[in-house]
Structure formats: structure tokens, C-alpha cells
Amino acid sequence: MSAALAARQVPAAFGMDTITLPGTLEAKLEAMQRAGFGQVMLKANDLVGHPGGVEAAVQAVKASGLRVTGFQVLRDFEGLSGHLHDYKVEVAKSMLELCATLESGLLLVCSSTSVHASSDLDHLAADLRKLAMLALPLGIKIAYEALSWGRVVNQFTTAWDVVCRADAPNLGLGIDSFHIFAAGTPIEEIDYIDPEKILLVQLSDFMWQETKTFAERIATARTFRVFPGEGVHSQQLVDLALRLHALRYSGDYSFEVFNEDYLQMPLPHVVQQAKRSALWLADDVLRSSVPFPNSLRLRA
């Protein structure tokens, strides 16, 4: 990393996902912290897959000084019935416990891809409200994200409909730029969302304009996302960031970047790319307002 880049501070609103980086949890946390990131998005396997167990993983996170952006991801939860619903409720309770152990205030939930799930939006909403009520005593918010290959909910506009139907105080949206671009959802639809209900924004790009099938979306999402500013949707990312600013969104931005090539590259190199991306968004698109963290202002 160049001295000039190393000396610059990453705005407090920006963080990274551990899914992007190779190596141990401790190595990932150290690389993020050295690069100047102040927060990290964790996944369940960071804890349960740690060789020292959950307690060791939690201690590593706390020792790093990084704030936990959120915890991911609960899949295929909503719309089930009978024994399948009961099974998923138990899974959800386990993830909420891990989330609370991390002192994370946010659990990410992806829209269902299950063929066994109902297509009735009121059913989906009722299940998400139940999940939110389970999370409420723990002080945890639920961010519901539309997967672009979700069977019923595959655009954030539909996810917003479901969240409104659920009407739970700690339930809101997780916005993911990849899924917006992959699904071809008009970005201007973001203007109709209550900014208080946007709980997390995850940012990434990819190298081609369209993903025409669910299979292509899945393959791209899981193996070949890139950081904002590195793909072909930079102008759309700028538009999304400015619209979020206009809404007065003041929450976190996390780089949700799955890329098999990055997992074969040295940690410092990948983190440097992430830092460049954060600084591009902060300096060329938005201007970080100091000393107030998590508050972004337009560049004059």
C-alpha cells in the first residue's frame, strides 16, 4: 500500500465483509484494522468454524477494536409451515444468540429461495414479524434483503412491501447493490422507501451489464463480484449513493464482495483495493462529515 493511501482515513460509515478475504479470522481483522477500517460484517462460520470455538472468535473480534456492522445470514426462513417452520425458528434462535454474543445489533435475513415456501406476501410478512419479535428482547434489528434469485421476493421493492406488511419496529430493509443491478430494478424506486427502515447498505459491482437468468446471477454473486468503482455499474452506484444521501440515510455501508480471485491474493492487496473503493465513494461521490461518524454529505 502506498504511503499516501495508507495515511488516509477510511470514513467511519464504510466497512468490509470477512467473506471477501482469505486467511484466518484474526488475520482478516488485523488487515482491516491496519488499513483504517473501523467496522466488520461477520458471518456465522467466522464463529462456529473458528478452531478455538465461538468464545475465541468473539474475543478476537473484541480485541480487534472493530465495530460489528452486522451478522449474516439467515436463509430460507419465511413462508414455511409445519415442521419446516419449526425447524427454521430453531435455526433463527441460534443465530440470534450468536448475534447477541457478538454484541451485534443487526441480523441479515435473505429472501427465501425454497420451493416449499408460500408465495403469499402476508404469510411471509407474518413470519418476519415473528422473527423480529424474537429479536426484540435481545436488542437486535432484522434487515430483510431481496436476493435477485429469490423465488417470490427478488427485488427490493417487493421486500419493502413485505416489511411494510409486517409492521415491526425492529424490522427493515437490507439494500444490496448487486441484487439491484442483477435484477434490473429501477434505482429511482429507492426514493419511496422510509430511510429509517433502511438498516444496512451492502455495496459491490460486477464485470458485465446483465445477468439474464437466476443461475447466472447466483454464479456471479458467489464468485465474481468486485469492489465499487472496479466494475461496469459505477454510474449506477453513484446514483444509488446520491439517492440514499438525498433520503438522509445515515447508516452503514459494507462491501459485500464475493470473489474467488480475491481469495487467492495477499490480504494487504485486497484490503488496499477495498480502501481505494471507500475513498472513491467518500471523496469523489460523497464527502465524509467530520467529526460526526456515519454521516455523509455531498461534495460541494
C-alpha positions as CSV (number, residue, x, y, z in Angstrom):
1,M,0.0,0.0,0.0
2,S,1.4,3.4,-0.9
3,A,2.3,5.8,1.9
4,A,-0.2,8.4,0.6
5,L,-3.0,5.8,0.6
6,A,-2.0,4.4,3.9
7,A,-2.2,7.8,5.6
8,R,-5.7,8.5,4.5
9,Q,-8.6,7.6,6.8
10,V,-11.5,5.3,5.8
11,P,-14.7,7.1,6.7
12,A,-16.5,5.6,9.7
13,A,-19.5,4.7,7.6
14,F,-17.6,2.1,5.5
15,G,-16.7,-1.5,6.4
16,M,-15.8,-4.8,4.9
17,D,-17.2,-8.4,5.0
18,T,-14.9,-11.2,6.1
19,I,-16.3,-13.2,3.2
20,T,-14.1,-11.2,0.9
21,L,-10.7,-12.1,2.4
22,P,-8.5,-15.2,2.6
23,G,-6.9,-16.4,5.8
24,T,-7.9,-16.7,9.5
25,L,-10.4,-14.5,11.2
26,E,-7.6,-12.9,13.2
27,A,-5.6,-12.1,10.0
28,K,-8.7,-10.6,8.3
29,L,-9.5,-8.4,11.3
30,E,-5.9,-7.2,11.6
31,A,-5.7,-6.4,7.9
32,M,-8.9,-4.4,8.1
33,Q,-7.8,-2.5,11.2
34,R,-4.4,-1.7,9.7
35,A,-6.0,-0.3,6.6
36,G,-8.1,2.0,8.7
37,F,-11.5,0.3,8.5
38,G,-13.5,0.7,11.7
39,Q,-16.1,-2.0,11.3
40,V,-16.6,-5.5,10.0
41,M,-19.5,-7.6,8.8
42,L,-19.3,-11.1,10.1
43,K,-20.8,-14.4,9.0
44,A,-21.8,-17.3,11.2
45,N,-18.9,-19.5,10.1
46,D,-16.5,-16.9,11.5
47,L,-17.7,-18.0,14.9
48,V,-18.8,-21.6,14.7
49,G,-15.9,-22.5,12.3
50,H,-13.2,-20.9,14.4
51,P,-10.6,-23.5,15.6
52,G,-10.8,-22.1,19.1
53,G,-14.6,-22.1,19.2
54,V,-17.1,-19.4,19.5
55,E,-15.7,-17.8,22.6
56,A,-12.2,-17.4,21.0
57,A,-13.8,-15.9,17.8
58,V,-15.8,-13.4,19.8
59,Q,-12.7,-12.5,21.8
60,A,-10.7,-11.9,18.6
61,V,-13.4,-9.6,17.3
62,K,-13.5,-7.6,20.5
63,A,-9.7,-7.4,20.7
64,S,-9.5,-6.0,17.2
65,G,-11.4,-2.9,18.2
66,L,-13.6,-3.2,15.1
67,R,-17.3,-2.5,15.5
68,V,-19.5,-5.3,14.2
69,T,-21.7,-3.9,11.4
70,G,-23.9,-6.9,11.5
71,F,-24.2,-10.7,11.4
72,Q,-25.2,-12.9,8.4
73,V,-27.0,-14.7,7.1
74,L,-30.4,-16.4,7.9
75,R,-31.7,-18.0,4.7
76,D,-35.0,-19.5,3.6
77,F,-36.8,-18.6,6.8
78,E,-40.1,-17.1,5.8
79,G,-43.1,-18.7,4.2
80,L,-42.7,-22.2,5.6
81,S,-45.3,-24.3,7.5
82,G,-45.5,-27.2,10.0
83,H,-42.2,-28.9,10.9
84,L,-40.2,-26.9,8.3
85,H,-41.3,-23.7,10.0
86,D,-40.5,-25.1,13.5
87,Y,-37.0,-26.2,12.2
88,K,-36.2,-22.7,10.9
89,V,-37.4,-21.0,14.0
90,E,-34.8,-23.0,16.0
91,V,-32.1,-22.1,13.5
92,A,-33.1,-18.4,13.8
93,K,-33.0,-18.6,17.6
94,S,-29.4,-20.0,17.4
95,M,-28.3,-17.2,15.0
96,L,-29.9,-14.6,17.2
97,E,-28.0,-15.9,20.2
98,L,-24.7,-15.8,18.2
99,C,-25.6,-12.3,17.1
100,A,-26.2,-11.2,20.7
101,T,-22.9,-12.8,21.9
102,L,-21.1,-10.7,19.3
103,E,-22.9,-7.6,20.6
104,S,-24.1,-7.0,17.1
105,G,-27.4,-5.2,16.8
106,L,-28.2,-6.4,13.4
107,L,-29.1,-9.8,11.8
108,L,-29.3,-10.0,8.0
109,V,-32.0,-12.2,6.5
110,C,-32.2,-13.1,2.8
111,S,-35.4,-13.7,0.9
112,S,-36.4,-17.3,0.5
113,T,-35.4,-19.5,-2.5
114,S,-37.3,-22.5,-1.1
115,V,-39.9,-24.2,-3.3
116,H,-41.6,-25.2,-0.1
117,A,-42.3,-21.6,0.9
118,S,-45.6,-19.8,0.4
119,S,-45.9,-17.1,-2.3
120,D,-48.4,-15.3,-0.1
121,L,-46.8,-12.0,0.9
122,D,-48.9,-11.8,4.1
123,H,-47.6,-15.2,5.2
124,L,-44.0,-14.0,4.5
125,A,-44.7,-10.8,6.5
126,A,-46.2,-12.7,9.4
127,D,-43.1,-14.9,9.7
128,L,-40.7,-11.9,9.5
129,R,-42.7,-10.2,12.2
130,K,-42.4,-13.3,14.4
131,L,-38.6,-13.3,13.8
132,A,-38.5,-9.6,14.7
133,M,-40.4,-10.2,17.9
134,L,-37.9,-12.9,18.8
135,A,-35.1,-10.5,18.2
136,L,-36.6,-7.5,20.1
137,P,-35.7,-8.6,23.7
138,L,-32.1,-9.0,22.5
139,G,-31.9,-5.5,21.1
140,I,-31.4,-6.9,17.6
141,K,-32.8,-5.4,14.4
142,I,-33.6,-7.6,11.4
143,A,-32.5,-6.4,7.9
144,Y,-34.5,-8.2,5.2
145,E,-32.7,-8.4,1.9
146,A,-34.1,-9.4,-1.5
147,L,-31.9,-12.0,-3.3
148,S,-32.1,-11.4,-7.0
149,W,-32.9,-15.1,-7.4
150,G,-35.4,-15.3,-4.6
151,R,-38.4,-17.3,-5.6
152,V,-41.0,-14.7,-4.6
153,V,-39.1,-11.7,-3.3
154,N,-36.3,-10.9,-5.7
155,Q,-36.4,-7.1,-5.9
156,F,-36.1,-4.7,-3.0
157,T,-39.4,-3.2,-4.0
158,T,-41.2,-6.4,-3.1
159,A,-39.1,-6.8,0.1
160,W,-40.2,-3.3,1.1
161,D,-43.8,-4.3,0.6
162,V,-43.3,-7.3,2.9
163,V,-41.6,-5.2,5.5
164,C,-44.5,-2.7,5.5
165,R,-47.0,-5.5,5.9
166,A,-45.0,-7.0,8.8
167,D,-45.0,-3.6,10.5
168,A,-42.5,-4.5,13.2
169,P,-40.4,-1.7,14.9
170,N,-37.1,-3.6,14.6
171,L,-37.6,-4.9,11.0
172,G,-36.3,-3.1,8.0
173,L,-34.5,-3.5,4.7
174,G,-31.0,-4.6,3.7
175,I,-30.2,-2.9,0.4
176,D,-27.6,-4.7,-1.8
177,S,-26.4,-3.0,-4.9
178,F,-25.5,-6.3,-6.6
179,H,-29.1,-7.6,-6.4
180,I,-30.5,-4.3,-7.6
181,F,-28.3,-4.3,-10.7
182,A,-28.7,-8.0,-11.4
183,A,-32.5,-7.9,-11.1
184,G,-32.7,-4.7,-13.2
185,T,-34.7,-2.9,-10.5
186,P,-35.1,0.8,-11.3
187,I,-32.8,2.7,-8.8
188,E,-35.3,5.5,-8.5
189,E,-37.6,3.2,-6.6
190,I,-35.3,3.7,-3.6
191,D,-36.8,7.2,-3.3
192,Y,-40.1,5.7,-2.0
193,I,-38.5,3.9,1.0
194,D,-38.6,5.3,4.5
195,P,-34.9,5.9,5.2
196,E,-35.4,5.0,8.9
197,K,-36.3,1.5,7.6
198,I,-33.0,1.0,5.7
199,L,-30.9,-0.8,8.2
200,L,-27.9,-1.7,6.0
201,V,-26.5,-0.9,2.6
202,Q,-24.2,-3.5,1.0
203,L,-22.1,-2.4,-2.0
204,S,-20.4,-4.3,-4.8
205,D,-20.3,-4.4,-8.6
206,F,-19.6,-6.9,-11.3
207,M,-18.0,-7.0,-14.7
208,W,-20.9,-7.4,-17.2
209,Q,-24.0,-5.5,-17.8
210,E,-26.7,-8.2,-17.4
211,T,-27.4,-11.4,-15.6
212,K,-30.4,-12.8,-17.5
213,T,-31.0,-16.0,-15.6
214,F,-31.2,-16.9,-11.9
215,A,-28.3,-19.3,-12.5
216,E,-26.1,-16.6,-13.9
217,R,-27.0,-14.3,-11.0
218,I,-26.1,-16.9,-8.5
219,A,-22.8,-17.8,-10.2
220,T,-21.8,-14.1,-10.5
221,A,-22.9,-13.2,-6.9
222,R,-21.0,-16.1,-5.3
223,T,-17.7,-15.9,-7.3
224,F,-17.1,-12.7,-9.2
225,R,-18.3,-9.6,-7.5
226,V,-15.8,-6.7,-7.4
227,F,-15.5,-3.6,-5.3
228,P,-17.4,-0.4,-6.2
229,G,-15.5,1.5,-8.9
230,E,-14.0,-1.7,-10.4
231,G,-17.0,-2.9,-12.4
232,V,-19.2,-1.7,-15.2
233,H,-22.0,-0.3,-13.0
234,S,-20.1,2.7,-11.4
235,Q,-22.6,5.3,-12.6
236,Q,-25.4,3.3,-11.1
237,L,-23.5,3.0,-7.8
238,V,-23.1,6.8,-7.8
239,D,-26.8,7.2,-8.5
240,L,-27.7,4.9,-5.7
241,A,-25.3,6.6,-3.2
242,L,-26.6,10.0,-4.1
243,R,-30.3,8.9,-3.8
244,L,-29.5,7.4,-0.4
245,H,-27.9,10.7,0.7
246,A,-31.0,12.6,-0.5
247,L,-33.1,10.3,1.6
248,R,-30.8,11.2,4.6
249,Y,-29.7,7.6,5.1
250,S,-27.1,7.8,7.8
251,G,-26.3,4.1,8.4
252,D,-23.5,1.8,7.4
253,Y,-22.1,0.8,4.0
254,S,-20.5,-2.6,3.9
255,F,-18.6,-4.1,0.9
256,E,-20.3,-7.4,0.2
257,V,-17.8,-8.8,-2.3
258,F,-17.6,-12.5,-3.1
259,N,-14.7,-13.1,-5.5
260,E,-12.7,-16.3,-5.9
261,D,-9.8,-14.4,-7.3
262,Y,-9.5,-12.2,-4.2
263,L,-9.3,-15.4,-2.1
264,Q,-6.0,-16.2,-3.9
265,M,-4.5,-12.8,-3.5
266,P,-2.4,-11.5,-0.5
267,L,-4.6,-10.0,2.2
268,P,-3.0,-6.5,2.1
269,H,-3.6,-6.2,-1.6
270,V,-7.3,-7.0,-1.4
271,V,-7.8,-4.6,1.6
272,Q,-6.0,-1.9,-0.4
273,Q,-8.5,-2.3,-3.2
274,A,-11.3,-2.0,-0.7
275,K,-9.8,1.1,0.8
276,R,-9.5,2.7,-2.6
277,S,-13.1,2.0,-3.2
278,A,-14.2,3.5,0.1
279,L,-12.2,6.6,-0.6
280,W,-13.6,6.9,-4.1
281,L,-17.1,6.9,-2.7
282,A,-16.3,9.2,0.1
283,D,-14.1,11.7,-1.8
284,D,-15.4,11.6,-5.4
285,V,-19.0,10.9,-4.7
286,L,-19.7,12.0,-1.2
287,R,-17.7,13.9,1.4
288,S,-17.3,12.5,4.9
289,S,-18.5,14.9,7.5
290,V,-16.0,15.0,10.4
291,P,-16.2,14.6,13.3
292,F,-19.7,13.0,13.1
293,P,-19.4,9.3,12.2
294,N,-21.8,7.6,9.9
295,S,-22.9,10.9,8.4
296,L,-22.2,11.5,4.7
297,R,-22.6,14.8,2.9
298,L,-22.5,15.7,-0.8
299,R,-19.3,17.1,-2.1
300,A,-19.8,20.8,-2.9
